[in-house]
């Protein structure tokens, strides 16, 4: 026989920490994208720093496009999870009202 699972109104399925992680990663990817766009605008002809040349060459590939697309996706998923968290908080508040209200008690 299948056991029924009851979820509490206070259980938000870890959306609180997930939305923070996803939005943080999205912002980090956005900063990386901005860094590569700035590097691509600088002309590096005789730069003695090999790492700067590497970043310049990398900025001319599809890598910055990937960074901005992942950034948009992660921020969007983070905002969706934030919306779910807010809805779970409202659900918990409604559950408290029902538990403590005398009208609803039998």
Secondary structure in CASP SS format (residue, H / E / C, confidence):
PFRMAT SS
TARGET T0000
AUTHOR 0000-0000-0000
METHOD secondary structure of the structure
MODEL  1
X C 1.00
X C 1.00
X C 1.00
X C 1.00
X C 1.00
X C 1.00
X C 1.00
X C 1.00
X C 1.00
X C 1.00
X C 1.00
X C 1.00
X C 1.00
X C 1.00
X H 1.00
X H 1.00
X H 1.00
X H 1.00
X H 1.00
X H 1.00
X H 1.00
X H 1.00
X H 1.00
X H 1.00
X H 1.00
X H 1.00
X H 1.00
X H 1.00
X H 1.00
X H 1.00
X H 1.00
X H 1.00
X H 1.00
X H 1.00
X H 1.00
X H 1.00
X H 1.00
X H 1.00
X H 1.00
X H 1.00
X H 1.00
X C 1.00
X C 1.00
X C 1.00
X C 1.00
X C 1.00
X C 1.00
X C 1.00
X C 1.00
X H 1.00
X H 1.00
X H 1.00
X H 1.00
X H 1.00
X H 1.00
X H 1.00
X H 1.00
X H 1.00
X H 1.00
X C 1.00
X C 1.00
X C 1.00
X H 1.00
X H 1.00
X H 1.00
X H 1.00
X H 1.00
X H 1.00
X H 1.00
X H 1.00
X H 1.00
X H 1.00
X H 1.00
X H 1.00
X H 1.00
X H 1.00
X H 1.00
X H 1.00
X H 1.00
X H 1.00
X H 1.00
X H 1.00
X H 1.00
X H 1.00
X H 1.00
X H 1.00
X H 1.00
X H 1.00
X H 1.00
X H 1.00
X H 1.00
X H 1.00
X H 1.00
X H 1.00
X H 1.00
X H 1.00
X H 1.00
X H 1.00
X H 1.00
X H 1.00
X C 1.00
X C 1.00
X C 1.00
X C 1.00
X C 1.00
X C 1.00
END
